[in-house]
Amino acid sequence: MALDEALLHQARCPVVRFYRWAAPAVTFGYAQRYADVRPIAGVRPAIRRWTGGGMVFHGEDLTMALAVPASHELCRLQTGMVYQRIHEAILKAVEMELPGTRLAGPGDCLPGPACFESPALNDLLHEGRKICGGALRRGKGGLLYQGSLHGNFSAMALGGALCASSEIFKPDEETLVLCNRLSVERYATEGWNLMR
């Protein structure tokens, strides 16, 4: 989570990062209450995200972060359009493996604390089940999208769908220093998780 945030603070062009989890864990949205999350998370470690959204159970998913600097046209769109653009791009890569996958419409939306039990507008659905959702954080520096995709998909194919051109990215020293600072001062603290 710290590296995702650091990428936004340092991004000069859109950067997408894909990762998998070494062990089962739960992330939860910035505005969610820890007291509501902890009983549902069970024995899994739970960490607050900088982005919004609901609880996500990680372990089998492909997690993605898209850091977009404020100068990019995506940052000028309304939030709903940002989700739609990102999820339409992911859909192009996913529907090759899972034909019939579609964007969620208003009739598919359900409220609830757990992300994958609560489809939101423009999430990806396959056979009525949510397979991709995400959350945003906007700031002066741009926007950060953090998403989760259930299934065995190629990060390279998804990266190609999200960006017109792509290359392997390695964080520079400045980004790694910021990531370490955010890890120690924010994400590794009880104050961060328990703030609500």
N, C-alpha and C positions, 0 to 999 in steps of 0.2 A: 504494500500500500504506500509506503514511503517513497519508493522509486517511482511509482505512478505519479504521485504529486510532484516530485522533483522534476520529472520530465516536463510537466506543464510549465513550471517556473523557468526552465531552461530552453524550452522549445523555440526554435527559429523557423521551423516548418513543421507540418503535421508529423507526428511520430506515433506509430502503433507498436504496442508491445503485447506479446502473447506469452502466457505461462500456465503451467500446471502446478498442482499442489503436491508437496512431498508427503503430506498426511492430511486427513480430514480436518476441516476447520469451518468456521462460520464468519462471514463478514456481515455487518449490518449498517443501515443508512445513518447518515450524520444526525438526522432529527429523531431517530428512534430512541426509546428509553431502554437503558441497559437492563433494568428490572423486568421489562417485558420480554427481552431477548434471552436472558440467561436461562430461564426454565425450558424454553423451546430448544435451545442449543444443546442441552444435555451435557455430555462430557467433552464435547468438542471445544477447543479454544475459540473465543469470539473476539473480534476486533472491529472497532468502529471505522467505517470508511469516511473519506473526506467528501465523497459524493452522497447523494440522497438515496432514495429507494428503500427496499425492504431487505429482510434477512436472506442471505444466500448460503446454502450448504455447498461447500466446495469439497472436491476430492476426485470426482470423475469428470468434471467440467474442464473446458478450455476457457481460461480467464483472459480478458483483453482490456487494454487501456489505450485510449486514443487521446493524445495531448495535442491541442490545436491552438496555435498562437492567435492573439487578438486580431492580427492583420488579415487572417484568412476569412474568406467569404462565409464559411460555415458559422462563424461567430456572429454574423449579422442576422441570422435566421432566428425566428421564434423557437422556443424550446421544443414544441411538438414537431416542427419541421426538421430540427436537428436529429431527433430520434428517428424520424421517418427516413431521412437521407442515409443515416448510418445503417439502419436495419434493412433498407432496400439493398444496399451494397452487400451486406452479409447474406441476405436472401439469395442473391445471384450465385454465390459460391455454394450455399447449403442445398439449394433445390436440385443441383446436379446429383447429389448423394441421396437426398430425401425429396423426391417429387411430391408435389402436393403441399409442401410447406408454404405458409402464407403469413401476411401481416395480420395481427389482431385488429378487429374492428370494434366499434363501440359496444356491440352486443356480446363481445367476448370478455369484456373487462370485469374483474372481480376484486373487491377490496380485501385486504388481509395483510398480516405482518410478514409473511414468508413470500419472497419474490416469485418462486416458481409455482406457487399455488394461487397466485393472484395476477393473472395477465393484465397488462396495461395496453393502451392504444399503441399500435405499431410494434409490439413484441412479436417474436416469431413463434408460430404455432404449427405443429405437425400432428395430424389426426386428433385435433382438439386439445393437445397437450402443449404447454409452453416449453420451448426448447432454447429460447434466447431472450434475455432481457438486459437492461442496462440502467445506469444512473448517471446524472450529470452534476457538474459543479462549474459554475461560471464565475469569473473574476476579471479584474483589469487585464491580467496577462493572457486571457483566452478561456478555453473551456477544456474540461477533462471529462471524458466518457469512460466509465468502467462497466464492462459487461461480462456476461457469463453465457457460454454456449454448451449445451449438453449434446454429446455425441462425439464420434471420432472423426474430426475434421482436420484438414491440413492448415496449419498456420500460414504457410506460404500462399495457398490458394485464397485464404481470407485476406491476407495482406494485399494481394494483387487486386482483390475486389474492392478493398477500401481505398486504395491509392492508385492513381494513374501510373506512377512509376515507383519502384521501391528498391531498397537495398538493405543489406544487413546493417543494423545500427548497433554501435557499441557506445554506451554512455561515456562521456568524457570525465576527466578528474573532477571538474567543478560540480557536475551533476551527482557524482558518487559521494562527494563531500556533503552536499546538501541532503542527499538521501540518508546518509549516516546521521546527520544532525536531526533530521525529522524523525528518524527511528528512535533515537535516544530521548529527544525532548517531547515527542508527541506520541507516536504509536506504541511505544513500550511502556507508557505510563498508565497507571490506574486512573489518573485524572482525566485522560482522554476518553477511555471507555465509560467511565462513570459520570461524565459531565451532565448527562440527562437521566 
